[in-house]
């Protein structure tokens, strides 16, 4: 009997309100990382596709930017309702294409919806300010306007939340948007686009072009794209930041991380262990806010390591769609192999392997178990590099200050956490740690939509962060009108 081959669906680009086949002949398989099943094929689109999408966006911008702000906000309210209606389907898509468990996927959908809710506040967020008397009979007012066509480039690890950091606010403020999702997670974006159209966003205001570096370069070079929002790894973020700046665009680039958590002797031990296990191994460590290093005070270290090891070993690994599964796969075979290479490097460089994820590698998908290293030092590769997998390093420290000094040696400075019951320690930590997002007695201090996602050092390039008031400034430009009104004559 001959083999039957099943035709795999080819994803299309979304341009001017229509799903359109890319002009490329190159497609890449999109794989469910828990099963290795090919779920669709994504086009590696061309610069011509970018050109076409930007043209559509530019045309749409001319009208959309003139739509009354409350009307635009009302469409965002519709969108919020539709996302709520379909949230279970959205979560399942995330689990299927990304691998994180369904509970985490539902959490991600919720965070995305919160961005839409924040953006629906556009009428108040977009208000300018004025001063009625800057000189005799002279006043000044500051007005905000959208900037034009904005480009967004997203990573694989949050297929819903990260694009939602970008386009809801950008379009609510009157811009048109071109999104390039990660080529590894295209499914969720299809749904985001369809629901936007259902909500009433006019054709061309939101466009999606799938692909890799050719699409990114097409966007970075295009003169009609006025701003770029990028989220991804540090090397690519640096490249995007430099190239977009060279082409005179506004740019915000949120990049890699190596987040440190400090556990003091007076911390609630069980609470710290539960939160740190979730932060280090949740979403298979593929979070820019994942806990990658713990510096623990010596007095509590033995008990902490023993409990964390037991917790890590108890975590259920498997397909995130199945009940009770905590740890899903990493995204691709190369990520799994890269993680194994880091574990080997850690052993070679002299760290002590407390929990070896290699013992739980499974051939069914790209699974690798939770891994814990002790006796890590800051000259080791496993301390320096962002591994982006369920691998945690532990360093014993004499006190809080030593923990802070170690964290501050990292080139990255996205998040940092402290577990303690001492208020003075909290204050000292806040004042002395180099990181833009801090957590006190919690594992993943990702700020909500109305606060900036404020990484420091090599975790962020730009001035205005994603989310919060920064995002309003990033996606608008200002006009200041100075006007003299000579006193009318009443004779
Ligand atoms: P990535 O840098 O590989 O990809 C990000 C985007 O850039 C994708 O759309 C990809 O297609 C594109 N890209 C990749 N290589 C490129 C190249 N050579 N030229 C042009 N474009 C290219 O990142 P990823 O693996 O998808 O995501 C993981 C990374 O994202 C981690 O480093 C993580 O820390 C980071 N991240 C950061 C934040 C944050 O807020 N700081 C949030 C989420 C993820």
Boltz pocket constraint, residues with backbone or C-beta under 6 A from the ligand:
constraints:
  - pocket:
      binder: B
      contacts: [[A, 153], [A, 154], [A, 155], [A, 156], [A, 157], [A, 158], [A, 162], [A, 180], [A, 181], [A, 182], [A, 183], [A, 211], [A, 212], [A, 213], [A, 214], [A, 216], [A, 217], [A, 231], [A, 232], [A, 233], [A, 234], [A, 236], [A, 237], [A, 254], [A, 255], [A, 256], [A, 257], [A, 287], [A, 288], [A, 386], [A, 388], [A, 414], [A, 453], [A, 455], [A, 459]]
      max_distance: 6.0
